[in-house]
Amino acid sequence: MRYEEKRKHTDIASAPLVSIVTPQYNAAAFIEHTLESILAQTHTNWELLVVDDGSTDSGAEIVSRYADSDSRIRLHRLVRNYGAAHCRNLATEMATGDFIAFCDADDIWAPAKLEKQLAFMAETGCDVSFSNYLHIDAEGRSLNRRVRALPRLNYHKQLKNNYIGNLTGIYNANVVGKIEAPQLRKRQDWAIWLEAIRRSDVPALGLQEDLAFYRVHDSSMSANKWRLVKYNYLFYRRHLGYSFLKAVYYLLLFFWEYFMVRPRYIERL
């Protein structure tokens, strides 16, 4: 899939720099599509920081070829597998942008994603934004499902469930600073966005447009939601430091939100 025909250039001198964080592990089957979608962005003042997490496939070589032809793309290769949190933190540490965004190595952005979200943030004055996204399968075919962004998301609401699709989120690093992901096997993205909202001290705002495509496949970190139950508990218990009873209480709130409230924001197309 090539996106070059949709690309146009923005005036880099007057546009904020966006640092895009992309951890990669054995993503050779998908990474080229991800890179093409970033190259196709109508907002062109970005840097892409890909951290290869000790991959054993050809994914790093694919990224390296792109980096050789575009100086905005930087590849950092790890000799062994450290996990997504370590990769995100390393890329965030290297980031020099005014804004920080995330795009995993199997996801895709719509061409105007950055342009539209940055304009939305400038117009509304919010420090954290996110958007709708669509589900696709391993071959990139539509699964006819949209996850709608909440128009307004405060800290208390985000504490009960992660309502920000990581591939859609952007935060203003000049305002909230750089945010380090906790060393959890999973749910680091939830922690990042909760902390971003806390530091911002104002709600995150959701742009009601389909600006990204989330790829669902067997190796997706969140493919099996039930496997994540223990990580939800650890998020409250270990990351937030809640007592056992408080962690269980919030886990119950999580289930209520996940099964009774969140489905209202998922649409069949």
N, C-alpha and C positions, 0 to 999 in steps of 0.2 A: 504494500500500500504506500503510495507516494502522495505527499501533501503539498509539494512545491508549487503546484499550479494555483493554490489558494493563498499563497503567501504574498504579503505586501510589507513594506518597511515603514517603521515609525521613525520619528526624529529622535535618535538616541540621545542627543545633547539635552533634550528637554524631558526625557522620559526616565522614570526611576529604574534602578537596576534591581532585577528579581533574581535571587539565588534559588535554583531548583535543586532539591535534594532527592537523589535516586539511589537507594541501596539495590544491589543486584546479586543474586545468587542463582546460578544455573538457569539463566533466563534467555538463552540464545534463541529460543523459538519465538520470543516476543519482543526483545529489546529493540530491534530495528524499527518496528512499528511505533514504539514509544518515542524513539529518537526522531523519527520523521514527523510525529505530531508536534514535538517541541520545536523542531526546525521550521514548522509551518506557522508558528505563532505570528500574529499580526503585530504584536508588541515584540520588538526584536532586541531590546536591551535586557538581556538575561545572561546568566552563566549557569551551566549545568554541571553539577558535581556528582559524578557517578562513583560510588565506592563498591568495588567488586569484592564480595565476601568469600574469597577463596574458592571461586567457581572451578569446576572440573570440566566444564563444557567450553564452547568457543565464544561465550558472551563477551568476555573481556576483549578478545581480539576484534569483535565487531565494533565495540565502543571505541577501541583504539583507532580504528580506521576513520571513524567519524571525527574523533578528536584531532587527527592529523590534518583534516581538511577544514576544520572550524575551530578557531581558538577559543570560542565561548564554551566548548565542551572540555572538561577536565576529568581524567580517569585516575583513580587511586586504587591500586590493587593490594589486597591483603593476602598474605601467604597462607593463612588458614581461616576457617570459618569462626567468626565472632558473634554473629547474630545481628538482626536488623537494628536494634537499639544502638549498638556500637557504631554501625555504619552511618546511621542518621546523625549521631553526635559528631562523628569525625567530619562529615560533610558540612554540618552546621558550623563547626569550628572554623572550617576553611572559607565559609561564605563571606562575601564582602558586600552583599546587596542591601538595599533599603528594605526590601520585602523578602520573606522566605516562604517558599511553596514546596509541595511534596508531590512527586509522581513516581510511583513504584514501577519496576522494570517490566511489568506486564500490563500496565494501564495506558490509556490514550487520552489526550486532550483535544478538545475542539479547537480549531484554528484561532478563534477570537477569545479564548479563555482568559488569558492574562490581560488583554486590552480591556475587556468588559469588566472584569473584577476590579482592576485598578481604578477604572473610571467610577465604578460603583462605590468603592471605598473613599475616593476623593469627594464624591457628591454627598455621601452620608456621614463622613467623618469617623467611620468605624475603624478599629484597629485590627479586627479579625473578621474575615468573610469566608463564605463557602457557597456552594451552589448545588443545584440538582445534578444527578448523574444517572446514566443508563447502564444496564447490565448487558454484557456481551459474553459469548462463549469462547472457548479456546481458539476457535477459528475466526473470531471477530464478528460472528453473526449475532444479530440482536436477539435477546431473550425476552423482548417485549415487556420490560419492567423498568420503571423509573422510580428512583428514590428522590423525593422532593425535599428541598431544604426548608427547615423551619424559618419563617421570616425573621424571627428574633430569638436568640438563644442566650439565656443568662447562666451564671455559674451554677445555680441550684438545679436547673434543668439538666445541664450537661453532667452534673455529678451523678444523676440517676441513670444516665445512658449516654453513649457516645453518638451524638447526632451529627457530627461533622465527618463526612466522607473524606478520608485523608488525602485522596487524590484531587479534592476540590479546594482544600483549605489554603488560605494565605494569611500570614500575619505581618504586621508592620514592625520590623526589627528595630527601627529607630525609636519606637515608642515602648515596646514591651521587652526589648533586648532579645538576645539569642536564648532559646529554650532547649535545655538538655533533656533527652528522653531517659526515663528510668531504666535500670538494667533488669527489665522484666522480659521473659521470653515472648510474651504477647501483650497486647493492650498498651504499648508505648504511645501509639498515636492518640489514644484517648487521653492519656496523661498530658501530652503536649498541648492539646487544644483546651483542656481544662485549665492548665496553667496560663495559657495565653489569655483566656477570658479573665482569669483572676487578676493578672497583671494589668490588663487593659482597664479594668474597673468599670467597663461598660459592656453591654451585651454584644455578642457576635451577631452579624446580620447575614441572612441567607438570600442570595440572588436567585430569583425564580426562573432560571434558564438552565437548559441541559448543556453543561460545559465540559463534561468528562465521561469516559467510558470505563467502567470497572469490569475487568475480565474475571469470570468465574470458571475455575478449572480445578482439577483434583488436588493440585499442590497449592492452591490459594490458602493463605494463612487463616482465613475466616470461612473456609468452605463448610466446615462442620461446626455449627454454632454451639452444639451441646458440649463439644470438647473444650470450649472456652469457659465453661462455668467456673472451673477452679481458678482460672486466670482473672475472672471478674472478682472473685473473692479476694485473691491476692492483691488485686488493684486497691481495694479498700483496706485490707489488713496490712499489707507490707508497704505499698507505695504511700498511702495517705496516713498510715500509722493508726488506724482505728482499732479500738478494742475488739475482741472477738464478737461480743454482742452487737456492737455498733456496725461491724462489718457484715454480720448476718442480716441485720436490719436493712442495710442499704442494698444488700444482695437481693432481698425480697422486693425492695422498691425497684431494683433493676428489672426483675422478672415482670413486675406489673407494667412497667414502662415498655418493656420489649414486646410483650404479648398483647397488651391492651391499648397502648397509645401509639407506639411506633408504626404499627400496620396502617394507620391512617395516612401516613406519609409515603406509602409504597403503592404505586399505581400499576395496574396491568394495561398495556397498550394494545 
